[in-house]
Amino acid sequence: MFVVSERWSNTYPDAMVGMLVARGAANVVEHPELERRKRMLEGALTARFADTDDIKAAPAIQAYVSYYKRYEKTYHLVQQLKTLVVKQRPLPTVSGLVDVMFMAEMKNLLLTAGHDLTTVVPPIILDTGTGNESYTKLNQELQITKEDDMMVVDGVGILSTVIHGPDYRSRITPETRDALYVVYAPAGIAREEVLRHLGDIRESIMVFSRSVEVEPARLLSAREIEEVDV
């Protein structure tokens, strides 16, 4: 079901991508305990980044900034985090399966895409763009890929890219019960950080859906595809 292309392996020998599959989740709109955890996270982040200069100094942020700089882009999580800690804008409430992803992104600063697994057609391939592919983004605009940008594709087309984000076709909706989470980790992000991030997503889903079945995480790299319990 999971494949790493030779092109990706040659381009990113020191990077990895983590994937987590959750099946049968009760995708609530809102849950009291999840909301409580959001408030705690907001407080922790506000304290951690009381000096906003510490945001860009964070090692994880630096790894993404280095990646984005090649495309003359800025890592969008930096602005989202500043909005949270400076403007005190609360974490959004969309649905359980979306909220846990955004919470983990803010906590760990790792870029993550979420997909409705029932819309995904195997195999799931980790690849790089050639600059000729196109897909429809979440805002329903057509997007051309960037050359060498990391991307994940399935049997139909692109699911997400680093620079331009996830597609519209496989978006998580209120009706989603089976989800695929993809965390992109360029060089500079450690294996343990990716596993901890996926573990946070798993734990948060179980807050509102005890019956969810979460598969072992997959770590895709140039060397191997590894399954690890989180």
N, C-alpha and C positions, 0 to 999 in steps of 0.2 A: 504493500500500500504506500510505502514511503521510499522515495528515490532521491539520490543526490547526483546531479549532472556532473559530468567531467568538466564542463566549462566553469561551473561554480567552484568546484574543488581546486581548479588551477588558479582561479581569480582570488579566492579567499581561503588560503591554506590555514590561516590562524583564526578563522571565525567559526561560529556555530549557530545553529538555529534550534530552538527547543519547541516541541509540539506536545500539546496535551488534549486528549479527547475525553469529554464528559458526556455520558449518555443517560437519558431518562430524568433530566432535571425538572423540578417543578419551578418553572421560570416565573417567579412572582414579580409583580410590579414594584412592590415595596415591602420591606421586612423590618420590624422594630430593632432587632439585634444588629442587622446590617447597617441600619442608619446610625445606631449607637457607635458602631465601629468606625463609621465614616467621620463622626465628630471627633473621636479619639485620634484618628489619623490626621485630621486637619490640625488639631492642636499640636501633635508631635512634629508635623512638618513646619508649622509656623515657628516653633521653638528651634528646630534644627536649622532652619534657614532664616533666622532673625536678621542676619546680614545676607542680603540677596547676592552678594558677591560669592558666597559659598556655593551657590547653585552651579555656576559655571566651573567652579573649582572641583566639584565632585568628580571622581575618576570615571564613573559611568557616563556622566554627561560629556566629559572630554572625549571619550571613545566615539560617541555619536557625532559630536561636533566635528571631529576629524573626518568622519565618513561623509557627513553632509557637505563639508567644505569643498569636496571634490566637485560637487554639483552646484556650488554657489548658493546653497540653501542653508537655512538655520534649523536646528533641531526643535521641532514645535513643542516638545514637552517642557522646554525651558520657559516659554511664555505661559504655558498652562500652569506650571508650578508657581510662577510669579503672580499670576492672577489669583491663585489660591492663597498664597501666604501674604501678599501685599494688599490686594483688594478684598481679601477675606471672603472670596466667593466660594460657597460650599460645593462639595463634590456633587455631581449631578445624580438624579434618580431617573433612570430610564427603564431598566428591568434588571433583575438579579444577575443574569448572565452577562450583561453589558457592564453593570456597575462594578462587579468584582474585578474585571479586567482593568478598568480605569483606576480603581483603588490600588491595584498592584503596580500599575505604571507609575503612579505618583509616589508610592512608597519606595520602589526599587529603581525607578528612572529607566526602565528597560522598555523599548518599543515593542508593542504587542498588537496583533490583529486578531479579531474574533470572527468566526464564521459559523453559519448554520450547517452542521455536518450533513444533513439530509440533502442539501443542494450540491454537495461535493461529489464529483465523479472520479474515482481512483484511476490511475495512481496520483498521489500527491507528490509533486516534484519540486525540489529546491533547485533553482536555476538563476541565471542572470539575464537581464534584458539585452537585446541587441540594438535597441533604439528604433525598432520597426514594429514591435507589437503594440497593440492598443487594447484598452478595456474601459468599462464604464465604472467610474468611481462612485463612492457613497452619495455624492451630490448629483449623481446621474449625468455628469459631464464625461465626455470621451477623453481619454488620456493616452498619450504615446509614452512608452517606456523610455528611461534613460539608459544609455549603453553601460553595461556592467553593473547596473543597480541590482541588488539582490531582489529576488521575487519568488513567490510560491505559486505554482500553477497546478491545475488538475486536468482531467480529460476534456474539459470544455474550454478552459481559458485561464486567465490570470485571476488568482484569488487576492493577492496583495503584493505590493512592492514597498520597499523601505521609503523611498522619496515621496511617493504619491498615495500611499495608504491602501486600505482594503477596497474591494470591489462592491458593487451594488447587488449583484446576483446572489451572493452567498452571505449577505448581511444577517446579523442576528436580529430577530424580530420578537415581539411578545409571545408568539406561538412557538418559538424555538424550544426544543427539548434536548436536542443533541448538539453539542458545540465542539468546535475545534479552535484551540488557541495556538497562535504562532508567535514566538518571541524571537526577534532578530538580534543577534549578539555579534557585532563586529569585533575585530581584534581589540583587545583591551578589556573585554568582559569575561570574567572567569566562569568556568563550568559551575562552580558552587553558587554563583549569583543567579544563573539561569534556573538551576534546580530549586533554589529557595523561592524565586519568583513564581514558578509553576506550582510549588507547594502552597504558596499564599493564595493563589487562585483556587486551588482545590479546597483548601480549608474554608475559604469564604463561601464557596458554593454550598458546602455542607451546612453552613449556618441556616440557609433557607430551604435546603433540599437534602434531608438525611438519606434518602433512598437513591441518590444519584450514584451511578457507577462510573468511576474515574479510572481510566486505563493508566498503566505505567507511562511516565513521560518518555518521549523520544528525543534524543540529542543527535542531531544530524551535523556531521562535520566532514572534512575532506578525508578523514581516516576511517570513519565507521558510522553506523547508525546504532546507537546504544539505547537500551530500554532501562529505565531507572524508576523505582518507586519513589514517590514524593509525598 
